[in-house]
Amino acid sequence: MRFGKQPAMSEPGNPREIFSYSATVEIAYERHGHGPTPVVFLHGFAAALTTWHDLVPFFPQESHTLYLLDLKGFGFSSKPRDRRYTMEDQAAIVTAFLERMGLSNVVLVGHSLGGGIALLTCLQARDGGKDDIVGRLVLIAPAAYPQRLPRIMRWLRNPLLGWSILHLLPLRFMVRYTLEHVFYDHRAITAKRIARYMTCFGRRGIGYVFITTCRQLVPERYAHLPDRYPAIAVPTLIIWGEHDRIIRPRHGEKLHAAIPGSLLTVVPCCGHNPHEERPGETYEILEGFLRNDNPFDNVP
C-alpha cells in the first residue's frame, strides 16, 4: 500500500453542537461534511473530539458526514459528579445520540477507551434488536481485553495521588509526559498539539472525570466481554500502531481472531494514536475498508 503525503496539523473550524442526553448531561460534538455515509468518532481517555482533527480533511465532504463526539466528561461535554463514567454509561449515551440523530448503518470508529465503548455500543445494539444502527466497526487500538492499566491511569485511581498530579504538576509538563508515552515518533509532539491537549486537560471538573473513570475501569468488570466478540456480525476493521506501548499489538491479533471476517492492519513506525501520528496512512486504510463493497472478503 502506498501512503499519501501527510497534511499539516489542522483545526477544522466547524462550530460545536450540543446533544442533550439528560437534564445534567450535554454532549458536545462537531459535524463535518454532508455526504450519505455517517461516520461517528469516539476518542480515547484524556482526549477529546479534537484528536480526530488531523483525519477530518482527508474525507470528501460530499461522500461522508462525520460526527466527532466529546464523550461525557471530556472536552466540552458536561462533567457531572454523578459517578456514572463506566464504559456502559458512555455506550448508552452514544446509542442515544445515534437514535436521536436518526442515524443507521453508521460507521462507528473508536480509539482506545473509545474503541471499547464502540464494541459495547455494537453489542448493546444487537442485544436490543437494533442491528441496523451500526453498519461497520473501525477499532483503533481498542480497550478490548482486560489488562493492567497504564501507569498514569493507575496513579489517577488513587484519589489523593490523582488530585496531586492534576493540581500540582504544571499542565504543559503533564501533557508532554503523556504524549511521550503515547507517541512513537516524538516529532509529532508539536507545540500546537500540546496546546490542543492542554485545552482538553485544563477544563474545569476534568480531574473528577479522570479519577472517576480510572477507578471504574476495573479489568474484572469486563472479563466476560471477549466471550461475546465472535457474535459481532458487522464488517470490522482493526488498526494498530506497530510500537503501541499503551495497548500492545498482540491484543489486536487476538481481537482479529475473535471477530469473524475482521481485517487487521498494523501501521509501521507508529504508537498508540495512528490517527494523529500517521493520519494519511490511517485514512488510506479506512478509505480502502469503506470502499470495499465486500469487506468480509478480508482483502487489504
C-alpha positions in Angstrom: 0.0 0.0 0.0 1.4 3.4 -0.9 0.7 6.1 1.6 -0.1 9.7 0.6 1.5 12.9 1.9 0.6 14.0 5.4 -1.1 17.4 5.6 0.0 19.9 8.3 -1.9 19.5 11.6 -5.2 21.4 11.1 -8.0 22.5 13.3 -11.3 22.2 11.3 -13.4 25.2 12.2 -16.9 23.8 12.3 -18.8 25.1 15.4 -19.6 22.7 18.2 -23.2 21.5 18.5 -24.9 20.1 21.6 -26.8 16.9 22.2 -28.9 17.0 25.4 -28.8 13.5 26.8 -30.4 14.4 30.2 -31.0 17.3 32.5 -27.4 17.1 33.7 -25.6 15.7 30.6 -24.9 17.6 27.4 -22.7 16.1 24.8 -20.6 18.4 22.6 -20.0 17.3 19.0 -18.9 18.6 15.6 -20.4 17.7 12.3 -18.2 17.8 9.1 -19.4 17.1 5.5 -22.8 16.4 4.1 -22.4 13.0 2.4 -24.7 9.9 2.7 -22.3 7.8 4.8 -22.4 8.7 8.5 -19.1 8.1 10.4 -19.2 8.6 14.2 -15.9 9.0 16.1 -15.3 8.2 19.7 -12.0 9.4 21.3 -9.9 7.7 24.0 -9.2 8.5 27.6 -7.8 12.0 28.4 -8.6 13.2 24.9 -11.5 14.9 23.1 -13.1 15.3 19.7 -10.1 17.4 18.6 -8.0 14.2 18.4 -9.7 13.5 15.1 -8.9 16.9 13.5 -5.9 15.6 11.6 -8.0 12.9 10.0 -11.0 15.1 9.0 -9.5 16.9 6.0 -8.9 13.6 4.2 -12.7 12.7 4.0 -14.5 14.0 0.9 -17.4 16.2 2.2 -19.8 15.1 -0.5 -19.5 11.4 0.4 -19.4 11.3 4.2 -20.9 13.1 7.2 -18.6 12.9 10.1 -19.7 13.3 13.7 -17.0 13.8 16.3 -18.2 13.4 19.9 -16.8 14.6 23.2 -17.6 11.7 25.5 -19.3 12.5 28.7 -16.9 14.3 31.0 -14.3 15.1 28.3 -13.7 18.1 26.1 -16.7 20.5 26.2 -19.2 17.9 27.3 -20.8 18.0 30.8 -18.9 16.8 33.8 -21.5 16.0 36.4 -20.3 14.5 39.7 -22.7 11.6 39.3 -20.1 8.7 39.4 -21.5 7.4 36.1 -18.4 7.1 33.9 -18.3 3.4 33.1 -18.0 2.2 29.5 -21.6 1.0 29.8 -22.7 4.6 30.7 -20.8 6.0 27.8 -22.1 3.4 25.4 -25.7 4.2 26.4 -25.1 7.9 25.6 -23.6 7.0 22.2 -26.6 4.8 21.4 -29.0 7.6 22.4 -27.1 10.1 20.2 -27.3 7.8 17.2 -31.0 7.3 17.7 -31.8 10.9 18.3 -29.9 11.9 15.1 -31.9 9.3 13.2 -28.7 7.6 12.0 -28.5 4.0 10.7 -25.8 1.8 9.2 -23.2 4.0 10.9 -19.5 3.5 10.5 -18.6 3.6 14.2 -14.9 4.5 14.9 -13.4 4.2 18.3 -9.9 4.7 19.7 -8.6 3.1 22.9 -11.2 3.6 25.6 -13.5 4.8 22.8 -12.8 1.6 20.9 -14.1 -0.4 24.0 -17.1 1.9 24.1 -17.7 1.3 20.3 -17.6 -2.5 20.9 -20.1 -2.2 23.7 -22.4 0.0 21.7 -22.4 -2.5 18.9 -23.1 -5.4 21.3 -25.8 -3.5 23.1 -27.5 -2.6 19.8 -27.5 -6.3 18.9 -29.0 -7.2 22.3 -31.7 -4.6 21.8 -32.7 -5.8 18.3 -31.2 -2.7 16.7 -29.0 -4.4 14.3 -29.4 -1.6 11.7 -27.7 1.1 13.9 -24.1 0.1 13.4 -23.2 -0.9 9.9 -19.4 -1.2 10.3 -16.9 -1.0 13.1 -13.4 0.6 13.0 -11.4 -0.1 16.1 -8.1 1.8 16.6 -6.1 0.1 19.4 -9.3 -0.5 21.3 -9.6 -1.4 25.0 -10.9 -4.8 24.2 -9.3 -7.1 26.8 -8.6 -6.8 30.5 -5.1 -5.6 31.1 -3.1 -3.8 33.7 -3.9 -0.1 33.3 -1.1 2.3 32.0 0.9 3.8 34.8 -0.7 7.3 34.7 -4.1 5.7 34.9 -3.0 3.6 37.9 -1.8 6.8 39.6 -5.1 8.6 38.9 -7.1 5.8 40.5 -5.7 6.9 43.9 -7.8 10.0 44.7 -5.1 11.7 46.7 -2.3 11.0 44.2 -4.5 11.7 41.3 -5.5 15.0 42.8 -1.9 15.9 43.4 -0.9 15.0 39.8 -3.7 17.0 38.3 -3.4 20.1 40.5 0.2 20.4 41.4 2.1 19.4 38.3 2.4 22.0 35.5 -0.3 21.3 32.9 2.2 21.5 30.0 4.6 19.1 31.7 1.7 16.6 32.3 0.6 16.8 28.7 4.1 16.3 27.3 4.8 13.4 29.6 1.6 11.7 28.5 2.2 12.2 24.8 5.8 11.0 25.0 4.4 7.7 26.3 1.7 7.5 23.6 3.6 8.6 20.5 6.4 6.6 18.9 7.6 9.4 16.7 8.2 12.3 19.1 8.4 14.8 16.2 4.6 14.6 16.2 4.6 16.2 19.6 4.5 19.8 18.4 3.7 22.9 20.3 0.3 23.1 18.6 -0.5 19.5 19.6 0.5 20.2 23.2 -1.8 23.2 23.2 -4.6 21.1 21.8 -4.3 18.6 24.6 -3.9 21.3 27.2 -7.4 22.5 26.2 -8.7 19.0 27.0 -6.8 18.6 30.2 -7.3 22.0 31.5 -11.1 22.3 31.7 -12.9 22.7 35.0 -14.1 19.4 36.5 -11.8 17.2 34.4 -9.9 16.0 37.5 -13.0 14.4 38.9 -13.7 12.8 35.5 -10.2 11.4 35.1 -10.1 9.9 38.6 -13.6 8.5 38.5 -13.2 7.0 35.0 -9.9 5.3 36.1 -11.5 3.9 39.3 -14.4 2.4 37.3 -12.1 0.8 34.7 -11.9 -2.5 36.7 -10.5 -5.2 34.5 -12.6 -7.9 36.2 -15.7 -6.0 35.3 -15.1 -6.6 31.6 -13.6 -10.1 31.8 -16.7 -11.6 30.2 -16.8 -9.3 27.1 -14.3 -11.2 24.9 -16.7 -14.2 25.0 -19.1 -12.1 23.0 -16.8 -10.9 20.3 -17.5 -13.8 18.0 -21.1 -12.7 17.9 -20.2 -9.4 16.2 -21.7 -9.7 12.7 -20.8 -6.3 11.2 -17.7 -5.8 9.0 -14.9 -4.8 11.3 -11.5 -3.1 10.7 -8.9 -3.2 13.4 -6.0 -0.7 13.2 -2.9 -0.8 15.5 0.3 1.1 15.8 3.4 -1.2 15.5 5.0 0.3 18.6 2.0 0.8 20.7 3.1 0.8 24.4 -0.3 1.5 25.9 -2.2 -1.5 24.5 0.1 -4.0 22.9 -0.4 -5.1 19.3 -0.9 -8.7 20.4 -4.3 -7.6 21.6 -5.1 -6.7 18.0 -4.1 -10.2 16.8 -6.3 -11.7 19.5 -9.3 -9.4 18.6 -8.8 -10.2 14.9 -9.0 -13.9 15.6 -12.2 -13.4 17.7 -14.3 -11.3 15.4 -15.3 -13.3 12.3 -14.2 -11.8 9.0 -12.4 -8.9 10.6 -9.4 -7.2 9.0 -6.3 -6.2 11.0 -3.8 -3.6 9.7 -0.7 -2.6 11.6 0.7 0.9 10.9 4.5 0.8 10.9 6.7 3.2 13.0 3.6 4.3 15.0 2.5 4.4 18.6 -1.0 4.3 20.2 -2.6 7.1 18.2 -2.3 6.3 14.4 -5.0 8.9 13.5 -2.7 11.7 14.9 0.7 10.3 14.4 0.1 8.9 10.9 -3.2 10.4 9.7 -2.5 9.8 6.0 -1.8 6.1 6.4 -4.8 5.8 8.7 -7.1 7.4 6.3 -6.0 5.2 3.4 -6.6 2.1 5.5 -10.0 3.5 6.4 -10.9 4.5 2.9 -10.0 1.1 1.5 -12.2 -0.6 4.0 -15.1 1.8 3.4 -14.7 1.5 -0.4 -14.8 -2.3 -0.3 -18.4 -3.5 -1.0 -17.5 -7.0 0.3 -15.4 -6.2 3.4 -15.9 -9.8 4.7 -13.6 -10.9 1.8 -10.8 -9.7 4.1 -8.8 -8.1 1.3 -6.3 -5.4 2.4 
